Amino acid sequence: MCGFKKFSSIVMAIALVLCGVLSFNVSVAKAEGAVAINSVTIQGGAVVINATGSAASEDGLYHLIASAACQVAPAGDEVAQQAVGGSVFSIPLNKGQANSVLYKKFTVCVMAGGKLAPVSNSMYILNPEACATVYPARMDNGIKGIFPEVHSAIADLNQVVPLGIKQVNLNVPISKVATLGVYDKLVMKYNSLGIQVNMILLADKAAGKDYISPLSFKGGRKDTVFYAFNASSPEALERIGNAATIIASRYSNVGFGQVDNFIIGNEVNAYPLWNYVKVGSNAEFVNEYYKAFRVMYNAIKATNGTANVYTCIDHQWAVPEASYYMSGRDFLVQFNRAVSAEGNIDWKIAAHPNNYWLLATKSWETSNKVTHSQSTPYVTMANLEVLTDFLTMPEMLNPRGEVRNVKIAELGYSSHKGEADQAASIVFAYLVASNNRYVDGLVIMREADNRTEINQGLWFGLCKENGTPKTSFSYYQNPTDPAVVAQASAHAGVDLYSLVVPR
């Protein structure tokens, strides 16, 4: 846990007062006592907490505390009592009401020295989908995806149809939560074409202090694109949970279209760049992100019971950490540890395995920066199995003991060195993704060249700015066609299939 040991006990005490900055470390350690919460599940309109073990209490009672994600028990609300030795608590869920416990974590406390003290681990509801409003049939029609052009000049060409697209991504700044109508037409259009929609929820500049972490404002707010969600208080957590509920509810096939997958944040391991928050360590960042993620996960799953919820990392895997990122591997280790400590849930991974240098144009190439070892500095499509192999480790499995899905949620290859490189790179990427059973999507960045990216020397589009298709457009139409693979391989100078590592 990078940086955690550097905190003195005094700093930790201050952090705990400030609404549990390091709360997941505290809950892992547990207070003195021998009570273990084993499950917290929704059963009908109730939340049932099962515990084992026993601990002495001066008043002969166990006190069940429901705490916000930013709190550490005994902070929170006492919601139930049991005689010492009791093993089952049952309380109302109260979904949608002011006293709802949907976003809460639960801890058993006892009376010691005239004060409540925790004697158990803390745990959130493990099955929020059990109280979902709807369970729409998912549109899992294939992995081929793209970041679509939403401006009408290109969007109205409907080039997603001849491309055979099965998934699209839409960025949704949280500041738009009150004006979602702009997305209705897009979501319904893609659904009508049999295309699954993935939404990326982002704390944008316009969201303001209601949704942006106050830690993003320390020393003055940095002018950047996206920020960390506000998980600083019970009220802030309610706001982000309610915002996620509103979005998930609107797009749950109730008249405005259907979104099957939600990604919380963008490349969050590179948080100083893409999820900005000013913290003292990577461990502190992970916990800030985890608190927001946990609440938004419960909010989404309790609304749309079939939706999937993803965290997001970039291609920096085991690189030595710097001031502007933490490694993707270390992020996943710490994030998974935080989740597991308070109840394992079915989170998934959205990855951006771009070439280690964005201006590099050959996706099939390996180097000392892209190897087939877990210590590789970068994960690209040439060594994607590094990521999925990592997720097969027992401690990384989902609650059903399965390997978590990976969505290649952003993958861009520039045509600035010629369209043939880009086309062959996309063919190779598709071959890798389609031969890895843990990959549930491959979203190419993007449908058409983007002026901002062009100014950075990047021509990622399958089409030019005016919608004219490039070579990569026709290759992506049929990326597994033997003739297409042969053409791509001839350009690469190697049989691309021979470089694929199946999983």
Number of C-alpha atoms within 10 A of each C-alpha: 15 14 11 15 9 10 13 9 10 8 10 17 14 12 16 16 13 14 19 26 27 23 23 27 18 18 20 16 11 16 16 11 18 14 23 20 22 16 19 24 17 22 14 11 14 16 20 19 23 16 20 14 14 17 18 16 20 14 12 14 19 29 26 24 25 27 25 29 28 28 24 26 29 21 19 20 17 17 16 14 17 15 12 18 16 15 18 14 20 18 15 17 19 14 16 10 9 8 11 12 23 25 24 25 24 28 30 32 27 26 18 13 9 10 10 19 21 26 26 29 27 29 26 30 25 18 22 23 22 18 20 19 14 17 17 16 13 14 16 15 12 16 20 23 29 26 23 24 23 14 8 9 11 19 16 10 11 15 18 22 14 11 18 17 24 25 28 24 25 20 15 18 19 25 19 17 16 10 9 17 12 9 18 15 12 18 23 20 14 21 19 11 14 17 26 25 26 26 22 23 22 26 27 23 19 14 18 15 14 15 25 28 25 18 21 21 15 12 8 8 15 16 9 13 14 24 32 27 33 28 31 24 17 18 13 20 26 20 18 24 23 18 22 24 22 17 23 25 22 19 24 24 19 11 10 18 20 28 30 23 22 26 26 24 28 27 22 26 30 24 25 22 19 22 26 27 27 21 16 12 15 23 24 23 26 26 24 27 24 21 26 24 24 22 24 27 28 25 27 29 25 25 27 28 21 20 23 20 24 23 24 25 26 24 26 27 27 19 18 10 16 9 10 12 21 27 23 26 23 20 24 21 16 18 19 20 19 23 21 18 19 23 21 22 21 19 20 20 22 28 26 24 26 26 25 19 10 13 18 17 24 20 25 22 17 17 11 9 17 21 19 19 13 17 15 18 20 32 31 28 30 27 25 27 23 21 22 20 13 17 21 16 10 11 13 19 19 20 15 10 11 14 21 22 21 24 23 25 29 23 23 26 29 27 24 16 13 13 19 20 22 29 29 31 28 27 27 27 26 22 21 26 26 21 14 17 14 20 21 19 26 28 25 27 24 24 26 24 22 18 12 10 13 15 9 9 14 20 29 23 30 31 21 16 18 10 18 11 16 19 17 23 22 15 25 24 18 16 23 17 13 10 12 19 21 17 18 25 19 13 15 19 9 13 16 22 17 8 15 22 18 14 15
